[in-house]
Amino acid sequence: MAAGILNPSFVELFTPKLITVLRERYGLSDLRADAVAGLTVAIVALPLSMAIAIASGVTPDRGLYTAIIGGFFVSALGGSRFQIGGPAGAFIVLVAATVAEHGVDGLILATLLSGLILVAIGFLRLGAFIKYIPYPVTVGFSAGIATIIFASQIKDLFGLTLSGPEPGPLLEKLSTLGKALPTTSPSAVGVAAATIAVILLIRRYRPHWPGLLIAVTIASAAGFALGLPIETIGTHFGGIPRSLPAPYLPAMSYDKITAVLPAAFSFALLGSIESLLSAVVADSMSGRRHRSNCELVAQGVANMASALFGGICVTGTIARTATNVRAGARGPIAGMLHSLFLLIFMMVAAPLASYIPLAALAGVLTIVAWNMAEKHAFATLLRASRGAAIVLLATFLLTIFRDLATGILVGFSLASLIILRRMSQSLEVETLGPMDEDQSDRSEAGEAYDATLTTDRDIVAFRISGAFFFGAAAGVSAVLDEIAEQPKAYVIDLSAVQFFDSTAAVTIGEFARKARRAGALVYVSGASKAVRRALLLHSDGVRRVHFKDDVKSAVSAARAAIARAPVAHEGMSVP
């Protein structure tokens, strides 16, 4: 049983949670609970999906297609019981940049390719590695995305009129928007401010109410009743259709695929991070465990399906998934019903969506950006340590002024270098010191060694403890070279080495060669099987090393060898 849990089969790894839940005697009461949860999430997702699509540079109906088609497959095939898929605010920056560079057809193709990449990542079982993204990196790119999202909503928040297209880069955007401030529309400002106020008040006093939908509905009704001169979905986009489009494949060519491939990889990277973070949040709220690789495969299929219907990138959404858990969902059917309810809303209420003011949707995204910024975590990391602050700020600033992929890669690289530096500093090389005859000292691994060890001038013994790897190898080599004594034998205790790589093996081998040329024996004690294998594979110098189980055995063997001859013999001794 334990072996099955530690080493699950392929079928166990990629069985959707939907099948798992149905096997648990899923009943009518569970279906009712999932229906209520699905309806609750759909009410939240309706305005949000349109707002994210508009902010991403596409029409609002594409956001609905994404939530309906992509959301359905995320729940039906995913490895999380409660994951809700759909368009996410985190993708706004990447999607908008892709649309600006390659057009909507290029975006659809990139989304399709990102789905294929996600499926490959899942089946290659790389989902566990996505979880290794350092916390300062996730906070940094989340804050960067939030900043860009807010900047992208300034135009609609103030109802500004621009003389040309809105620039993409942040500094140019802010400069252009600043010059357009004299065209501010008081009506748009009022609608946006009222929308934000209603959302905040409902969250404060009626947190279980659908604040986003209520705020957008009030703003739409007020704009229509008062005849406010503000832009709406109808005036800007001509409304939204009342049905799903027929599926189709985007135009493909070698040149087009090559052009959009970097965007596809960026979508896949961010999608995997966002979806697994959302699944972890659901696990922490529900006490369940998700299947990360199965989840990535489902995300990939969902993105391919979304692209076939003209939708944009799909990922697990933290806010909607948390809403699903709080609403009492029992399993993935809640997410599937959420997609069905959205389809019904679109078929029935599409004409009413034409009256939604863009300023109201900008207010919704302002709240999304504020929540995404993780302000408390940002401030805490700045104070936590210099390393965390460097990683955080590098990721944040590169996300804003360069792009998201660069921010994540540089932040991850910096975090890795800092961790490696700290690991190398934790390594210790110490000479085993003198002790009283009646004491029994022990190494970190627990074995006793000879109390008179350092009283023997012919033998020098020292212990290496910690992570012995390429980052610390140079320091260890320098310490070994500085040993002033010229003994007839060395004993190297590796029993406290927690990690050992090929560079460490070469370092020990080089030391063994130098010792051999000086006519000294070298004994390695306490080496695990993995350490011995690394030494034998990566260093010819180790052929002149004698292995012993513990320091005491090594010292005894060295004394016996010294007594027989002053020079070490060729060959290797294996206990």
C-alpha positions as CSV (number, residue, x, y, z in Angstrom):
1,M,0.0,0.0,0.0
2,A,2.8,2.4,1.0
3,A,4.7,1.6,-2.2
4,G,1.6,2.4,-4.3
5,I,1.3,5.8,-2.7
6,L,5.0,6.6,-3.1
7,N,5.1,5.2,-6.7
8,P,1.7,5.6,-8.2
9,S,1.0,4.0,-11.6
10,F,0.5,6.0,-14.8
11,V,-3.3,5.4,-14.5
12,E,-3.3,6.7,-11.0
13,L,-1.3,9.8,-11.9
14,F,-3.6,10.8,-14.8
15,T,-7.0,9.7,-13.6
16,P,-9.2,12.9,-13.6
17,K,-10.7,13.8,-10.2
18,L,-14.1,13.6,-11.8
19,I,-13.8,9.9,-12.1
20,T,-12.5,9.7,-8.5
21,V,-15.5,11.6,-7.2
22,L,-18.0,9.6,-9.2
23,R,-16.5,6.4,-7.7
24,E,-17.2,7.8,-4.2
25,R,-21.0,7.2,-4.6
26,Y,-21.8,10.7,-5.9
27,G,-25.4,11.3,-5.1
28,L,-28.3,13.8,-5.6
29,S,-27.3,15.9,-2.6
30,D,-23.8,16.2,-4.0
31,L,-25.3,17.3,-7.3
32,R,-27.4,20.0,-5.6
33,A,-24.4,21.3,-3.7
34,D,-22.4,21.5,-6.9
35,A,-25.2,23.2,-8.8
36,V,-25.4,26.0,-6.2
37,A,-21.6,26.3,-6.2
38,G,-21.5,26.3,-10.0
39,L,-24.1,29.0,-10.2
40,T,-22.3,31.1,-7.6
41,V,-19.0,30.9,-9.5
42,A,-20.7,31.6,-12.9
43,I,-22.2,34.9,-11.5
44,V,-18.7,35.9,-10.4
45,A,-17.1,34.8,-13.7
46,L,-19.6,36.5,-16.0
47,P,-18.5,40.1,-15.7
48,L,-14.9,39.1,-14.9
49,S,-14.4,37.1,-18.1
50,M,-15.6,39.9,-20.3
51,A,-13.5,42.5,-18.4
52,I,-10.3,40.4,-18.8
53,A,-10.9,39.8,-22.5
54,I,-11.4,43.5,-23.1
55,A,-8.2,44.4,-21.1
56,S,-6.4,41.7,-23.1
57,G,-7.2,43.5,-26.4
58,V,-9.9,41.2,-27.7
59,T,-13.7,41.3,-27.8
60,P,-15.6,40.4,-24.6
61,D,-17.3,37.4,-26.2
62,R,-13.9,35.7,-26.4
63,G,-13.6,35.8,-22.7
64,L,-16.9,34.1,-22.3
65,Y,-15.9,31.4,-24.9
66,T,-12.8,30.8,-22.8
67,A,-14.7,30.4,-19.5
68,I,-17.3,28.2,-21.1
69,I,-15.2,25.8,-23.2
70,G,-11.9,26.0,-21.4
71,G,-13.5,26.0,-17.9
72,F,-15.5,22.9,-18.8
73,F,-12.4,20.9,-19.8
74,V,-10.4,22.1,-16.8
75,S,-13.0,20.6,-14.5
76,A,-13.9,17.5,-16.5
77,L,-10.3,16.3,-17.0
78,G,-8.3,18.0,-14.2
79,G,-6.5,16.7,-11.2
80,S,-8.1,19.0,-8.7
81,R,-11.6,18.6,-7.3
82,F,-12.4,22.3,-7.1
83,Q,-10.4,24.0,-9.8
84,I,-12.3,26.6,-11.9
85,G,-10.7,27.5,-15.2
86,G,-11.1,30.5,-17.4
87,P,-9.4,33.7,-18.5
88,A,-7.1,35.1,-15.8
89,G,-5.9,38.6,-15.0
90,A,-2.3,37.3,-14.9
91,F,-2.5,36.7,-18.7
92,I,-3.7,40.2,-19.7
93,V,-0.1,41.5,-20.3
94,L,1.0,38.5,-22.4
95,V,-2.2,38.2,-24.4
96,A,-2.3,42.0,-25.1
97,A,1.3,41.9,-26.3
98,T,0.6,38.9,-28.5
99,V,-2.4,40.5,-30.1
100,A,-0.5,43.7,-30.7
101,E,2.3,41.8,-32.4
102,H,0.6,38.9,-34.2
103,G,-3.1,39.8,-34.3
104,V,-6.0,37.7,-33.0
105,D,-5.2,34.8,-35.3
106,G,-1.7,34.7,-33.9
107,L,-3.1,34.7,-30.4
108,I,-5.4,31.8,-31.2
109,L,-2.5,29.8,-32.7
110,A,-0.2,30.6,-29.7
111,T,-3.0,29.4,-27.3
112,L,-3.3,26.2,-29.3
113,L,0.4,25.6,-29.2
114,S,0.6,26.4,-25.5
115,G,-2.0,23.7,-24.9
116,L,0.2,21.1,-26.7
117,I,3.1,22.2,-24.6
118,L,1.1,21.9,-21.4
119,V,0.0,18.4,-22.3
120,A,3.7,17.4,-23.0
121,I,4.8,18.9,-19.6
122,G,2.1,16.9,-17.9
123,F,2.8,13.6,-19.5
124,L,6.5,14.1,-18.9
125,R,5.6,14.4,-15.3
126,L,7.3,17.8,-14.9
127,G,4.5,19.3,-12.8
128,A,6.4,18.8,-9.6
129,F,9.2,21.1,-10.8
130,I,6.8,24.0,-11.4
131,K,6.2,24.0,-7.7
132,Y,9.9,25.0,-7.2
133,I,9.3,28.6,-8.3
134,P,10.5,30.6,-5.3
135,Y,8.0,32.6,-3.4
136,P,9.7,36.1,-4.0
137,V,9.4,35.3,-7.8
138,T,5.7,34.6,-7.6
139,V,5.0,37.7,-5.5
140,G,7.2,39.8,-7.8
141,F,5.6,38.9,-11.1
142,S,2.1,39.0,-9.5
143,A,2.8,42.6,-8.3
144,G,4.2,43.5,-11.7
145,I,1.2,42.1,-13.6
146,A,-1.1,44.0,-11.2
147,T,0.7,47.2,-11.9
148,I,0.4,46.8,-15.7
149,I,-3.3,45.8,-15.4
150,F,-4.1,48.9,-13.5
151,A,-2.2,51.1,-16.0
152,S,-4.1,49.5,-18.8
153,Q,-7.4,50.5,-17.2
154,I,-6.6,54.2,-16.6
155,K,-8.0,55.1,-20.1
156,D,-11.5,53.6,-19.3
157,L,-11.5,54.6,-15.7
158,F,-11.2,58.3,-16.7
159,G,-12.9,58.0,-20.1
160,L,-9.9,59.4,-21.8
161,T,-9.9,60.2,-25.5
162,L,-6.5,59.4,-27.2
163,S,-5.4,60.8,-30.5
164,G,-3.8,57.5,-31.5
165,P,-3.4,53.9,-30.3
166,E,-2.5,53.4,-26.6
167,P,1.2,52.5,-26.3
168,G,2.1,49.1,-24.7
169,P,5.3,50.0,-22.8
170,L,4.5,51.3,-19.3
171,L,6.4,54.6,-19.4
172,E,5.1,55.5,-22.9
173,K,1.6,54.5,-21.8
174,L,1.7,56.8,-18.7
175,S,3.1,59.7,-20.7
176,T,0.4,59.4,-23.4
177,L,-2.4,59.0,-20.8
178,G,-1.0,62.0,-18.9
179,K,-1.3,64.2,-22.0
180,A,-4.9,63.0,-22.5
181,L,-6.0,64.0,-18.9
182,P,-7.8,67.1,-20.2
183,T,-10.3,64.8,-22.0
184,T,-11.4,63.2,-18.7
185,S,-15.1,62.2,-18.7
186,P,-16.8,63.0,-15.3
187,S,-19.4,60.4,-16.1
188,A,-16.9,57.7,-16.7
189,V,-15.0,58.6,-13.5
190,G,-18.3,58.6,-11.5
191,V,-19.4,55.2,-12.9
192,A,-15.9,53.6,-12.2
193,A,-15.8,55.1,-8.7
194,A,-19.3,53.9,-7.9
195,T,-18.5,50.4,-9.2
196,I,-15.5,50.2,-7.0
197,A,-17.4,51.5,-4.0
198,V,-20.2,49.1,-4.4
199,I,-17.8,46.1,-4.7
200,L,-15.9,47.2,-1.6
201,L,-19.1,47.8,0.4
202,I,-20.6,44.5,-0.5
203,R,-17.3,42.7,0.4
204,R,-17.3,44.5,3.7
205,Y,-21.0,44.0,4.8
206,R,-22.3,41.2,2.6
207,P,-19.3,39.1,1.6
208,H,-21.4,36.2,0.3
209,W,-23.2,38.4,-2.2
210,P,-22.0,38.5,-5.9
211,G,-20.5,41.9,-5.6
212,L,-19.0,42.1,-9.0
213,L,-22.2,41.3,-10.8
214,I,-24.3,43.6,-8.6
215,A,-21.9,46.5,-9.1
216,V,-21.8,46.0,-12.9
217,T,-25.6,45.7,-13.0
218,I,-26.1,48.9,-11.0
219,A,-23.6,50.8,-13.2
220,S,-25.3,49.5,-16.4
221,A,-28.8,50.5,-15.1
222,A,-27.6,53.9,-14.0
223,G,-25.9,54.6,-17.2
224,F,-28.9,53.6,-19.3
225,A,-31.5,55.4,-17.1
226,L,-29.5,58.6,-16.8
227,G,-28.4,58.6,-20.4
228,L,-24.8,59.1,-19.4
229,P,-22.4,59.8,-22.3
230,I,-20.1,56.9,-21.6
231,E,-18.7,54.1,-23.8
232,T,-20.3,50.7,-23.4
233,I,-19.8,47.2,-24.7
234,G,-22.5,47.9,-27.3
235,T,-21.1,51.2,-28.6
236,H,-17.5,49.9,-28.6
237,F,-17.9,46.3,-29.7
238,G,-21.4,46.1,-31.1
239,G,-22.6,43.7,-28.3
240,I,-21.9,40.0,-27.9
241,P,-23.3,37.0,-29.8
242,R,-25.9,34.7,-28.2
243,S,-24.3,31.4,-29.1
244,L,-20.9,29.7,-29.4
245,P,-19.1,29.9,-32.7
246,A,-18.4,26.8,-34.8
247,P,-15.0,25.3,-34.0
248,Y,-12.2,26.0,-36.4
249,L,-8.4,25.6,-36.7
250,P,-6.4,28.9,-37.0
251,A,-4.3,29.4,-40.1
252,M,-1.0,27.7,-39.7
253,S,2.4,27.9,-41.5
254,Y,5.9,27.2,-40.5
255,D,6.7,30.9,-40.3
256,K,3.6,31.7,-38.3
257,I,4.3,28.9,-35.8
258,T,7.9,30.0,-35.4
259,A,6.8,33.5,-34.8
260,V,4.3,32.8,-32.1
261,L,6.2,29.9,-30.4
262,P,7.9,32.2,-27.8
263,A,4.4,33.5,-26.8
264,A,3.1,29.9,-26.6
265,F,5.9,28.9,-24.2
266,S,5.2,32.0,-22.1
267,F,1.5,31.1,-22.0
268,A,2.4,27.5,-21.0
269,L,4.9,28.6,-18.3
270,L,2.5,31.1,-16.7
271,G,-0.5,28.8,-17.1
272,S,1.3,25.9,-15.3
273,I,2.4,28.2,-12.5
274,E,-1.1,29.8,-12.1
275,S,-3.0,26.6,-12.3
276,L,-0.9,24.7,-9.8
277,L,-0.9,27.6,-7.4
278,S,-4.7,27.7,-7.6
279,A,-4.8,23.9,-7.0
280,V,-2.6,24.3,-4.0
281,V,-5.0,27.0,-2.6
282,A,-7.9,24.7,-3.1
283,D,-6.1,21.9,-1.3
284,S,-5.3,24.1,1.6
285,M,-9.0,25.2,1.9
286,S,-10.5,21.7,1.5
287,G,-7.8,19.4,2.9
288,R,-7.7,17.5,-0.4
289,R,-4.7,16.8,-2.6
290,H,-4.5,17.4,-6.4
291,R,-2.7,15.5,-9.1
292,S,-0.3,18.1,-10.6
293,N,0.6,16.3,-13.8
294,C,-3.0,15.4,-14.5
295,E,-4.0,19.0,-13.9
296,L,-1.4,20.2,-16.4
297,V,-2.7,17.8,-19.1
298,A,-6.2,19.1,-18.5
299,Q,-5.0,22.7,-18.8
300,G,-3.4,21.8,-22.1
301,V,-6.6,20.2,-23.5
302,A,-8.6,23.2,-22.2
303,N,-6.3,25.6,-24.0
304,M,-6.5,23.7,-27.3
305,A,-10.3,23.5,-27.0
306,S,-10.6,27.2,-26.2
307,A,-8.5,28.1,-29.2
308,L,-10.7,26.0,-31.5
309,F,-13.7,28.1,-30.4
310,G,-11.9,31.4,-30.7
311,G,-11.2,31.7,-27.0
312,I,-8.0,32.9,-25.3
313,C,-5.6,31.4,-22.7
314,V,-7.2,29.2,-20.0
315,T,-5.8,28.6,-16.5
316,G,-6.9,27.8,-13.0
317,T,-8.2,31.0,-11.4
318,I,-7.4,31.4,-7.7
319,A,-10.3,33.7,-6.8
320,R,-13.0,31.7,-8.6
321,T,-11.6,28.4,-7.3
322,A,-11.7,29.8,-3.7
323,T,-15.3,31.0,-4.3
324,N,-16.2,27.5,-5.5
325,V,-14.8,25.9,-2.3
326,R,-16.5,28.4,-0.1
327,A,-19.8,27.9,-1.9
328,G,-19.8,24.2,-0.9
329,A,-18.7,22.4,-4.0
330,R,-18.4,18.6,-3.7
331,G,-16.3,18.0,-6.9
332,P,-15.5,18.9,-10.5
333,I,-19.1,18.8,-11.6
334,A,-19.5,22.3,-10.0
335,G,-16.9,23.6,-12.4
336,M,-18.6,21.9,-15.4
337,L,-22.0,23.4,-14.3
338,H,-20.4,26.8,-14.0
339,S,-19.5,26.6,-17.7
340,L,-23.1,25.5,-18.5
341,F,-24.6,28.4,-16.5
342,L,-22.3,30.9,-18.3
343,L,-23.5,29.5,-21.7
344,I,-27.1,30.0,-20.6
345,F,-26.4,33.5,-19.4
346,M,-24.8,34.3,-22.8
347,M,-27.8,32.9,-24.7
348,V,-30.4,34.6,-22.6
349,A,-28.8,37.9,-21.5
350,A,-26.5,38.8,-24.4
351,P,-28.5,41.8,-25.5
352,L,-28.3,43.3,-21.9
353,A,-24.5,43.0,-22.0
354,S,-24.4,45.8,-24.6
355,Y,-25.4,48.3,-21.9
356,I,-22.4,47.5,-19.6
357,P,-20.1,50.5,-19.3
358,L,-16.4,50.0,-20.0
359,A,-15.7,52.2,-17.0
360,A,-17.6,49.7,-14.8
361,L,-15.5,46.8,-16.1
362,A,-12.4,48.9,-15.6
363,G,-13.5,49.3,-12.0
364,V,-13.8,45.5,-11.7
365,L,-10.2,45.0,-13.0
366,T,-8.9,47.7,-10.7
367,I,-10.2,45.6,-7.8
368,V,-8.6,42.5,-9.4
369,A,-5.3,44.3,-9.7
370,W,-5.4,45.5,-6.1
371,N,-6.0,42.0,-4.9
372,M,-3.3,40.5,-7.1
373,A,-0.6,42.9,-5.9
374,E,-0.1,41.0,-2.6
375,K,1.0,44.2,-0.9
376,H,1.6,42.7,2.5
377,A,3.7,39.9,1.1
378,F,5.7,42.4,-1.0
379,A,6.5,44.6,2.0
380,T,7.4,41.6,4.2
381,L,9.8,40.2,1.6
382,L,11.5,43.6,1.3
383,R,12.2,43.5,5.0
384,A,12.9,39.7,5.2
385,S,16.5,39.6,3.8
386,R,18.6,41.2,1.2
387,G,18.5,38.2,-1.1
388,A,14.7,38.0,-1.0
389,A,14.4,41.7,-1.7
390,I,16.8,41.5,-4.7
391,V,14.9,38.6,-6.2
392,L,11.5,40.3,-5.6
393,L,12.5,43.7,-7.1
394,A,14.3,42.1,-10.1
395,T,11.2,40.1,-11.0
396,F,8.9,43.0,-10.3
397,L,10.8,45.5,-12.4
398,L,11.6,43.2,-15.3
399,T,8.0,42.2,-15.5
400,I,6.9,45.8,-15.7
401,F,9.7,47.2,-18.0
402,R,10.7,44.1,-20.0
403,D,8.3,41.1,-20.1
404,L,6.9,38.5,-17.8
405,A,9.0,35.6,-19.1
406,T,12.2,37.5,-18.6
407,G,11.1,38.5,-15.1
408,I,10.4,34.9,-14.0
409,L,13.6,33.5,-15.6
410,V,15.9,36.2,-14.1
411,G,14.1,36.0,-10.7
412,F,14.4,32.2,-10.6
413,S,18.1,32.4,-11.6
414,L,18.9,35.0,-9.0
415,A,17.1,33.0,-6.3
416,S,19.0,29.8,-7.4
417,L,22.3,31.6,-7.1
418,I,21.5,33.0,-3.7
419,I,20.4,29.5,-2.5
420,L,23.6,28.0,-3.9
421,R,25.7,30.6,-2.1
422,R,24.0,29.9,1.2
423,M,24.4,26.2,0.8
424,S,28.1,26.6,0.0
425,Q,28.5,28.8,3.1
426,S,26.9,26.1,5.2
427,L,29.6,23.5,4.3
428,E,32.2,23.0,7.0
429,V,35.7,21.3,7.0
430,E,37.0,20.7,10.5
431,T,40.0,18.9,11.8
432,L,39.0,16.2,14.4
433,G,40.4,17.8,17.6
434,P,42.1,16.2,20.6
435,M,40.1,14.6,23.3
436,D,40.6,13.2,26.7
437,E,41.3,9.5,26.8
438,D,38.1,8.8,28.8
439,Q,35.8,10.6,26.3
440,S,34.0,9.1,23.3
441,D,33.3,11.7,20.7
442,R,31.0,11.0,17.8
443,S,30.7,12.4,14.3
444,E,27.4,13.9,13.1
445,A,26.5,10.5,11.6
446,G,26.8,8.9,15.0
447,E,29.8,6.6,14.8
448,A,32.5,6.7,17.5
449,Y,36.1,7.4,16.6
450,D,39.4,7.0,18.3
451,A,40.0,9.5,21.1
452,T,43.7,9.4,20.5
453,L,43.3,10.2,16.8
454,T,45.0,13.5,16.7
455,T,47.9,12.4,19.0
456,D,49.2,10.4,16.1
457,R,51.5,12.7,14.1
458,D,51.4,10.4,11.1
459,I,47.7,10.8,10.5
460,V,45.6,13.9,9.8
461,A,41.8,13.4,10.1
462,F,39.1,15.9,9.2
463,R,35.4,15.9,8.7
464,I,33.4,17.5,5.9
465,S,29.8,18.2,6.7
466,G,26.9,19.8,4.8
467,A,26.2,20.0,1.1
468,F,29.4,19.2,-0.8
469,F,28.7,20.4,-4.4
470,F,30.2,22.6,-7.1
471,G,29.4,25.8,-5.3
472,A,31.5,24.7,-2.3
473,A,34.1,22.6,-4.0
474,A,36.6,25.5,-4.4
475,G,36.4,26.4,-0.7
476,V,37.0,22.8,0.3
477,S,39.9,22.4,-2.1
478,A,41.5,25.6,-0.7
479,V,41.1,24.3,2.9
480,L,42.7,20.9,2.0
481,D,45.6,22.6,0.3
482,E,46.2,24.7,3.4
483,I,46.8,21.7,5.6
484,A,50.3,22.4,6.9
485,E,51.1,18.9,8.1
486,Q,52.8,16.3,5.9
487,P,51.5,13.1,7.4
488,K,51.8,9.6,6.1
489,A,48.0,9.2,5.9
490,Y,44.8,11.3,5.6
491,V,41.4,10.3,6.9
492,I,38.4,12.2,5.3
493,D,35.1,11.7,7.1
494,L,32.2,12.1,4.7
495,S,29.5,10.7,7.1
496,A,27.9,14.1,7.6
497,V,27.8,15.1,3.9
498,Q,24.2,15.6,3.0
499,F,24.7,16.1,-0.8
500,F,27.6,15.1,-3.0
501,D,28.0,15.9,-6.7
502,S,30.6,15.2,-9.5
503,T,32.6,18.4,-8.8
504,A,33.0,17.2,-5.2
505,A,34.2,13.8,-6.4
506,V,36.8,15.5,-8.7
507,T,37.9,17.6,-5.7
508,I,38.5,14.6,-3.5
509,G,40.2,12.8,-6.5
510,E,42.6,15.8,-7.0
511,F,43.5,15.8,-3.4
512,A,44.1,12.0,-3.5
513,R,46.5,12.5,-6.4
514,K,48.5,15.2,-4.6
515,A,48.6,13.0,-1.5
516,R,49.9,10.1,-3.5
517,R,52.6,12.1,-5.1
518,A,53.7,13.1,-1.5
519,G,53.7,9.5,-0.5
520,A,50.6,9.6,1.7
521,L,47.7,7.3,2.0
522,V,44.1,8.6,1.8
523,Y,41.2,7.0,3.6
524,V,37.5,8.0,3.1
525,S,35.2,7.0,5.9
526,G,31.4,7.1,6.3
527,A,30.7,7.5,2.6
528,S,27.3,6.3,1.5
529,K,26.8,4.1,-1.5
530,A,25.7,7.1,-3.6
531,V,28.9,9.0,-2.6
532,R,31.1,6.0,-3.3
533,R,29.5,5.6,-6.7
534,A,30.0,9.3,-7.5
535,L,33.6,9.1,-6.4
536,L,34.3,6.0,-8.6
537,L,32.5,7.4,-11.6
538,H,33.9,10.9,-11.7
539,S,37.4,10.7,-10.5
540,D,40.4,8.6,-11.4
541,G,42.2,9.8,-8.4
542,V,39.9,7.9,-6.2
543,R,41.4,4.6,-7.4
544,R,44.1,5.5,-4.8
545,V,41.6,5.9,-2.0
546,H,40.8,3.3,0.6
547,F,37.1,3.2,1.8
548,K,36.2,2.4,5.4
549,D,32.9,2.4,7.2
550,D,33.9,4.8,10.0
551,V,36.7,6.9,11.2
552,K,37.9,4.4,13.8
553,S,38.3,1.7,11.1
554,A,40.0,4.1,8.8
555,V,42.6,5.2,11.5
556,S,43.3,1.5,12.4
557,A,43.8,0.6,8.8
558,A,46.1,3.6,8.3
559,R,48.2,2.7,11.3
560,A,48.6,-0.8,10.1
561,A,49.6,0.3,6.6
562,I,52.1,2.8,8.0
563,A,53.6,0.1,10.2
564,R,54.1,-2.2,7.2
565,A,55.5,0.4,4.7
566,P,56.1,4.2,4.6
567,V,54.5,4.5,1.2
568,A,50.9,3.8,0.2
569,H,50.2,0.8,-2.0
570,E,48.3,1.0,-5.3
571,G,44.8,-0.1,-5.5
572,M,41.5,0.4,-3.6
573,S,40.3,-1.3,-0.5
574,V,36.6,-1.9,-0.3
575,P,35.2,-3.2,3.1
